[in-house]
Amino acid sequence: MSAPAIGETRRSKQPLRVPIVILIAALIITTVVICAVLGERIAPDSPFLQRLDVGDTPPSPAHIAGTDLLGRDVLSRVIYGARTALVGPVVVAAGAFAIATLLGLLSGYLGGLVDSAIMRWVDFMFALPGPLVAIVVVGVVGGGYWTAVLVLVVLFTAPDTRIVRSAVLAQRPLPYIDAARTLGISKTRILFVHILPNIAPIILAYVVLDFAFALVNLAGLSFLGLGVEPGTPDWGRMLFENRNILFSNPVALLLPAGMIILTAVSMNLIGDWLFERFAK
Protein backbone atom coordinates (compact mmCIF):
# COMPACT_ATOMS: atom_id res chain seq x y z
CA MET A 1 0.00 0.00 0.00
CA SER A 2 1.45 3.37 -1.01
CA ALA A 3 2.14 5.99 1.61
CA PRO A 4 0.03 9.17 1.65
CA ALA A 5 1.53 12.27 0.07
CA ILE A 6 2.99 15.01 2.21
CA GLY A 7 0.22 17.04 3.83
CA GLU A 8 -2.49 14.53 2.91
CA THR A 9 -5.01 13.88 5.64
CA ARG A 10 -7.14 10.79 6.07
CA ARG A 11 -10.81 11.63 6.05
CA SER A 12 -13.62 9.23 6.68
CA LYS A 13 -15.83 8.75 3.67
CA GLN A 14 -19.07 10.21 4.90
CA PRO A 15 -22.04 10.68 2.59
CA LEU A 16 -22.46 14.25 1.44
CA ARG A 17 -25.76 15.47 2.87
CA VAL A 18 -26.91 18.74 1.39
CA PRO A 19 -29.52 20.65 3.42
CA ILE A 20 -32.73 21.57 1.65
CA VAL A 21 -31.97 25.28 2.11
CA ILE A 22 -28.71 24.86 0.18
CA LEU A 23 -30.51 22.96 -2.57
CA ILE A 24 -33.02 25.81 -2.91
CA ALA A 25 -30.18 28.34 -2.97
CA ALA A 26 -28.39 26.31 -5.66
CA LEU A 27 -31.63 26.18 -7.68
CA ILE A 28 -31.92 29.98 -7.50
CA ILE A 29 -28.32 30.45 -8.65
CA THR A 30 -28.84 27.92 -11.45
CA THR A 31 -31.89 29.88 -12.61
CA VAL A 32 -29.89 33.10 -12.65
CA VAL A 33 -27.11 31.42 -14.64
CA ILE A 34 -29.63 30.12 -17.18
CA CYS A 35 -31.09 33.62 -17.55
CA ALA A 36 -27.61 35.06 -18.06
CA VAL A 37 -26.62 32.47 -20.68
CA LEU A 38 -29.91 32.08 -22.54
CA GLY A 39 -31.38 35.54 -22.04
CA GLU A 40 -32.02 36.20 -25.72
CA ARG A 41 -33.89 32.92 -26.15
CA ILE A 42 -36.06 32.86 -23.05
CA ALA A 43 -36.92 36.57 -22.68
CA PRO A 44 -40.50 37.20 -23.85
CA ASP A 45 -39.58 40.55 -25.44
CA SER A 46 -36.63 42.76 -26.30
CA PRO A 47 -35.40 44.59 -23.18
CA PHE A 48 -34.50 47.63 -25.31
CA LEU A 49 -37.79 48.04 -27.19
CA GLN A 50 -39.46 51.27 -26.09
CA ARG A 51 -43.21 51.88 -26.31
CA LEU A 52 -43.63 55.50 -25.32
CA ASP A 53 -47.32 55.39 -26.14
CA VAL A 54 -47.78 52.57 -23.60
CA GLY A 55 -45.64 53.91 -20.73
CA ASP A 56 -45.66 52.13 -17.40
CA THR A 57 -48.38 49.53 -17.00
CA PRO A 58 -49.12 46.94 -14.31
CA PRO A 59 -48.71 43.21 -14.94
CA SER A 60 -50.93 41.85 -17.72
CA PRO A 61 -51.10 38.78 -19.99
CA ALA A 62 -49.06 40.69 -22.60
CA HIS A 63 -46.41 41.76 -20.06
CA ILE A 64 -46.26 39.43 -17.07
CA ALA A 65 -44.27 41.90 -14.93
CA GLY A 66 -45.66 45.02 -16.58
CA THR A 67 -43.68 47.76 -18.30
CA ASP A 68 -41.52 50.66 -17.12
CA LEU A 69 -41.81 54.39 -17.86
CA LEU A 70 -40.53 53.88 -21.42
CA GLY A 71 -42.84 50.96 -22.10
CA ARG A 72 -40.06 48.35 -21.91
CA ASP A 73 -40.95 44.85 -20.75
CA VAL A 74 -39.81 44.52 -17.12
CA LEU A 75 -39.48 40.72 -17.08
CA SER A 76 -37.25 40.78 -20.18
CA ARG A 77 -35.02 43.41 -18.60
CA VAL A 78 -34.71 41.38 -15.40
CA ILE A 79 -33.76 38.27 -17.40
CA TYR A 80 -31.14 40.19 -19.38
CA GLY A 81 -29.95 41.88 -16.19
CA ALA A 82 -28.78 38.52 -14.87
CA ARG A 83 -25.77 38.85 -17.17
CA THR A 84 -24.28 41.90 -15.45
CA ALA A 85 -25.35 40.43 -12.10
CA LEU A 86 -23.13 37.41 -12.73
CA VAL A 87 -20.19 38.52 -14.87
CA GLY A 88 -19.03 41.47 -12.76
CA PRO A 89 -19.19 39.74 -9.35
CA VAL A 90 -17.46 36.64 -10.77
CA VAL A 91 -14.61 38.80 -12.09
CA VAL A 92 -14.37 40.68 -8.78
CA ALA A 93 -14.34 37.52 -6.64
CA ALA A 94 -11.95 35.56 -8.87
CA GLY A 95 -9.63 38.51 -9.53
CA ALA A 96 -9.43 39.58 -5.90
CA PHE A 97 -8.69 36.08 -4.64
CA ALA A 98 -6.18 35.37 -7.41
CA ILE A 99 -4.12 38.34 -6.23
CA ALA A 100 -4.86 37.72 -2.55
CA THR A 101 -3.83 34.07 -2.78
CA LEU A 102 -0.39 35.00 -4.10
CA LEU A 103 0.10 37.78 -1.55
CA GLY A 104 -1.26 35.70 1.32
CA LEU A 105 0.96 32.73 0.50
CA LEU A 106 4.07 34.89 0.36
CA SER A 107 3.16 36.85 3.47
CA GLY A 108 2.20 33.85 5.59
CA TYR A 109 5.06 31.56 4.60
CA LEU A 110 8.03 33.87 4.07
CA GLY A 111 7.34 36.27 6.94
CA GLY A 112 9.90 38.97 7.72
CA LEU A 113 10.06 42.04 5.50
CA VAL A 114 7.77 40.50 2.90
CA ASP A 115 5.06 39.88 5.49
CA SER A 116 5.54 43.33 7.01
CA ALA A 117 5.29 45.14 3.66
CA ILE A 118 2.20 43.23 2.52
CA MET A 119 0.38 43.59 5.82
CA ARG A 120 1.10 47.33 6.03
CA TRP A 121 -0.58 47.67 2.64
CA VAL A 122 -3.50 45.58 3.90
CA ASP A 123 -3.82 47.79 7.00
CA PHE A 124 -3.80 50.88 4.79
CA MET A 125 -6.59 49.47 2.59
CA PHE A 126 -8.63 48.57 5.68
CA ALA A 127 -8.33 52.18 6.87
CA LEU A 128 -10.01 53.44 3.70
CA PRO A 129 -13.82 53.66 3.53
CA GLY A 130 -14.34 51.15 0.74
CA PRO A 131 -17.77 52.23 -0.60
CA LEU A 132 -16.76 55.90 -0.54
CA VAL A 133 -13.50 55.16 -2.37
CA ALA A 134 -15.43 53.22 -5.03
CA ILE A 135 -17.91 56.07 -5.51
CA VAL A 136 -15.18 58.72 -5.76
CA VAL A 137 -12.89 56.76 -8.10
CA VAL A 138 -15.66 55.63 -10.46
CA GLY A 139 -17.22 59.09 -10.42
CA VAL A 140 -13.95 60.88 -11.19
CA VAL A 141 -12.33 58.40 -13.57
CA GLY A 142 -15.51 57.34 -15.35
CA GLY A 143 -15.56 54.21 -17.47
CA GLY A 144 -18.77 52.81 -16.04
CA TYR A 145 -19.27 49.18 -15.17
CA TRP A 146 -15.79 47.78 -15.76
CA THR A 147 -14.11 50.61 -13.91
CA ALA A 148 -16.36 49.77 -10.96
CA VAL A 149 -15.36 46.10 -11.28
CA LEU A 150 -11.65 46.99 -11.29
CA VAL A 151 -12.01 49.22 -8.23
CA LEU A 152 -13.83 46.48 -6.33
CA VAL A 153 -11.12 43.95 -7.24
CA VAL A 154 -8.53 46.21 -5.58
CA LEU A 155 -10.73 46.86 -2.53
CA PHE A 156 -11.59 43.20 -2.04
CA THR A 157 -7.97 42.06 -2.31
CA ALA A 158 -6.93 43.40 1.11
CA PRO A 159 -9.37 41.43 3.32
CA ASP A 160 -8.91 38.35 1.13
CA THR A 161 -5.14 38.59 1.60
CA ARG A 162 -5.58 38.55 5.36
CA ILE A 163 -7.79 35.44 5.12
CA VAL A 164 -5.27 33.54 2.99
CA ARG A 165 -2.37 34.62 5.23
CA SER A 166 -4.19 33.33 8.32
CA ALA A 167 -4.80 29.99 6.61
CA VAL A 168 -1.12 29.73 5.63
CA LEU A 169 0.02 30.57 9.16
CA ALA A 170 -2.12 27.70 10.44
CA GLN A 171 -0.41 25.31 8.00
CA ARG A 172 3.19 26.49 8.41
CA PRO A 173 4.00 24.79 11.78
CA LEU A 174 2.47 21.45 10.77
CA PRO A 175 4.75 18.38 10.48
CA TYR A 176 4.30 17.96 6.73
CA ILE A 177 5.86 21.39 6.13
CA ASP A 178 8.87 20.45 8.30
CA ALA A 179 9.15 17.20 6.38
CA ALA A 180 9.11 19.05 3.06
CA ARG A 181 11.86 21.38 4.21
CA THR A 182 13.94 18.44 5.43
CA LEU A 183 13.63 16.81 2.02
CA GLY A 184 14.98 19.98 0.42
CA ILE A 185 11.77 20.83 -1.46
CA SER A 186 11.82 24.37 -2.83
CA LYS A 187 9.72 27.11 -1.28
CA THR A 188 7.75 27.52 -4.49
CA ARG A 189 6.80 23.85 -4.52
CA ILE A 190 5.90 23.91 -0.83
CA LEU A 191 3.64 26.92 -1.38
CA PHE A 192 1.83 25.85 -4.52
CA VAL A 193 1.93 22.04 -4.34
CA HIS A 194 1.55 21.36 -0.62
CA ILE A 195 0.09 24.39 1.18
CA LEU A 196 -2.25 25.73 -1.51
CA PRO A 197 -4.27 22.49 -1.94
CA ASN A 198 -4.77 22.33 1.83
CA ILE A 199 -6.20 25.85 2.05
CA ALA A 200 -8.15 25.62 -1.23
CA PRO A 201 -11.47 24.83 0.53
CA ILE A 202 -11.19 28.04 2.56
CA ILE A 203 -10.42 30.03 -0.57
CA LEU A 204 -13.38 28.50 -2.42
CA ALA A 205 -15.78 29.30 0.41
CA TYR A 206 -14.68 32.92 0.62
CA VAL A 207 -14.74 33.35 -3.18
CA VAL A 208 -18.44 32.50 -3.06
CA LEU A 209 -18.98 35.00 -0.25
CA ASP A 210 -17.05 37.65 -2.18
CA PHE A 211 -19.43 37.14 -5.10
CA ALA A 212 -22.40 38.07 -2.92
CA PHE A 213 -20.74 41.23 -1.59
CA ALA A 214 -19.60 42.22 -5.09
CA LEU A 215 -23.14 41.81 -6.43
CA VAL A 216 -24.55 44.15 -3.81
CA ASN A 217 -21.76 46.70 -4.31
CA LEU A 218 -22.12 46.76 -8.09
CA ALA A 219 -25.89 47.05 -7.82
CA GLY A 220 -25.45 49.98 -5.45
CA LEU A 221 -23.06 51.74 -7.81
CA SER A 222 -25.46 51.19 -10.72
CA PHE A 223 -28.28 52.61 -8.62
CA LEU A 224 -26.18 55.74 -8.07
CA GLY A 225 -25.53 56.01 -11.82
CA LEU A 226 -21.88 54.93 -11.51
CA GLY A 227 -22.16 51.42 -12.95
CA VAL A 228 -23.68 50.39 -16.25
CA GLU A 229 -24.66 52.88 -18.94
CA PRO A 230 -28.22 54.28 -18.89
CA GLY A 231 -30.65 51.96 -20.64
CA THR A 232 -28.59 48.83 -19.98
CA PRO A 233 -30.62 46.01 -18.43
CA ASP A 234 -29.18 45.79 -14.93
CA TRP A 235 -30.91 45.07 -11.64
CA GLY A 236 -29.32 47.97 -9.77
CA ARG A 237 -30.00 50.39 -12.62
CA MET A 238 -33.62 49.21 -12.76
CA LEU A 239 -34.08 50.20 -9.12
CA PHE A 240 -33.03 53.73 -10.03
CA GLU A 241 -35.10 53.92 -13.23
CA ASN A 242 -38.28 52.50 -11.70
CA ARG A 243 -38.24 54.18 -8.31
CA ASN A 244 -40.93 56.67 -9.41
CA ILE A 245 -43.46 54.04 -10.52
CA LEU A 246 -43.65 52.12 -7.25
CA PHE A 247 -47.40 52.65 -6.99
CA SER A 248 -48.37 52.34 -10.66
CA ASN A 249 -46.27 49.16 -11.20
CA PRO A 250 -44.59 47.98 -8.00
CA VAL A 251 -43.37 44.81 -9.72
CA ALA A 252 -40.97 46.91 -11.83
CA LEU A 253 -39.16 47.85 -8.62
CA LEU A 254 -39.72 44.81 -6.43
CA LEU A 255 -38.70 42.18 -9.00
CA PRO A 256 -35.10 43.39 -9.56
CA ALA A 257 -34.77 44.17 -5.85
CA GLY A 258 -35.95 40.66 -5.02
CA MET A 259 -33.49 39.12 -7.49
CA ILE A 260 -30.59 41.01 -5.92
CA ILE A 261 -31.61 39.85 -2.45
CA LEU A 262 -32.28 36.24 -3.46
CA THR A 263 -29.04 35.91 -5.41
CA ALA A 264 -26.89 37.50 -2.71
CA VAL A 265 -28.50 35.51 0.12
CA SER A 266 -28.26 32.27 -1.87
CA MET A 267 -24.54 32.78 -2.51
CA ASN A 268 -24.01 33.62 1.17
CA LEU A 269 -25.77 30.44 2.25
CA ILE A 270 -23.76 28.33 -0.20
CA GLY A 271 -20.51 29.98 0.89
CA ASP A 272 -21.26 29.41 4.58
CA TRP A 273 -22.17 25.77 3.90
CA LEU A 274 -18.99 25.19 1.89
CA PHE A 275 -16.92 26.67 4.70
CA GLU A 276 -18.64 24.55 7.36
CA ARG A 277 -18.42 21.40 5.23
CA PHE A 278 -14.92 21.59 3.77
CA ALA A 279 -12.89 24.30 5.50
CA LYS A 280 -13.14 23.20 9.12
Long-range contacts (C-beta under 8 A, 24 or more apart in sequence): 6-176, 6-179, 6-180, 6-194, 7-171, 7-174, 7-176, 7-177, 7-180, 7-194, 7-195, 7-197, 7-198, 16-277, 18-273, 19-273, 21-269, 22-269, 22-270, 22-273, 24-266, 25-265, 25-266, 25-267, 25-269, 25-270, 26-266, 26-270, 28-262, 28-263, 28-266, 29-263, 29-266, 29-267, 29-270, 32-82, 32-85, 32-86, 32-259, 32-263, 33-82, 33-86, 35-78, 35-79, 35-80, 35-82, 35-83, 36-82, 36-83, 36-85, 36-86, 36-87, 39-79, 39-80, 39-82, 39-83, 42-79, 43-73, 43-75, 43-76, 43-79, 43-80, 44-73, 44-75, 44-76, 45-73, 45-75, 45-76, 46-73, 46-76, 47-72, 47-73, 47-76, 47-77, 47-79, 47-80, 47-81, 47-233, 48-72, 48-231, 48-233, 49-73, 56-245, 56-248, 56-249, 56-252, 57-248, 57-249, 58-248, 58-249, 58-251, 59-249, 59-251, 65-251, 65-252, 65-255, 66-249, 66-251, 66-252, 67-249, 67-252, 68-238, 68-241, 68-242, 68-245, 68-249, 68-252, 69-241, 69-242, 69-244, 69-245, 74-238, 74-242, 74-249, 74-251, 74-252, 74-255, 75-255, 76-233, 77-233, 77-238, 77-256, 78-233, 78-235, 78-238, 78-255, 78-256, 78-259, 80-233, 81-233, 81-234, 81-235, 81-237, 81-238, 81-256, 81-259, 82-259, 83-233, 84-145, 84-218, 84-222, 84-227, 84-228, 84-232, 84-233, 84-234, 84-235, 85-215, 85-218, 85-219, 85-234, 85-235, 85-259, 85-260, 85-263, 88-145, 88-148, 88-149, 88-214, 88-215, 88-218, 89-210, 89-211, 89-212, 89-214, 89-215, 89-218, 90-211, 91-149, 91-153, 92-149, 92-152, 92-153, 92-156, 92-210, 92-211, 92-214, 92-218, 93-156, 93-207, 93-208, 93-210, 93-211, 93-214, 94-207, 95-153, 96-152, 96-153, 96-156, 96-157, 96-160, 96-210, 97-160, 97-164, 97-203, 97-206, 97-207, 97-210, 99-153, 99-157, 99-160, 99-161, 100-156, 100-157, 100-158, 100-160, 100-161, 100-163, 100-164, 101-160, 101-164, 101-196, 101-203, 103-157, 103-161, 103-164, 103-165, 104-160, 104-161, 104-162, 104-163, 104-164, 104-165, 104-167, 104-168, 105-164, 105-168, 105-191, 105-192, 105-195, 105-196, 106-191, 107-161, 107-165, 107-168, 108-164, 108-165, 108-166, 108-167, 108-168, 108-169, 108-171, 108-172, 109-168, 109-172, 109-187, 109-190, 109-191, 109-195, 110-187, 115-165, 118-161, 118-165, 119-162, 119-165, 121-158, 122-158, 122-159, 122-161, 122-162, 125-154, 125-155, 125-157, 125-158, 126-158, 126-159, 128-155, 130-155, 131-217, 131-220, 134-217, 134-221, 134-226, 135-221, 135-224, 135-226, 138-221, 138-226, 138-227, 139-226, 144-226, 144-227, 144-228, 144-229, 145-218, 145-222, 145-227, 145-228, 145-229, 145-232, 148-218, 148-221, 148-226, 148-227, 149-218, 152-214, 152-217, 152-218, 156-210, 156-213, 156-214, 160-206, 160-210, 163-202, 163-206, 164-199, 164-202, 164-203, 167-199, 167-202, 167-203, 168-195, 168-199, 171-195, 171-198, 171-199, 201-274, 201-275, 201-278, 201-279, 202-275, 202-279, 204-274, 204-278, 205-271, 205-272, 205-274, 205-275, 205-278, 205-279, 206-271, 206-275, 207-271, 208-267, 208-270, 208-271, 208-274, 209-267, 209-268, 209-271, 209-272, 211-267, 211-271, 212-263, 212-264, 212-265, 212-267, 212-268, 212-271, 213-264, 215-260, 215-263, 215-264, 215-267, 216-260, 216-264, 219-260, 235-259, 235-260, 236-260
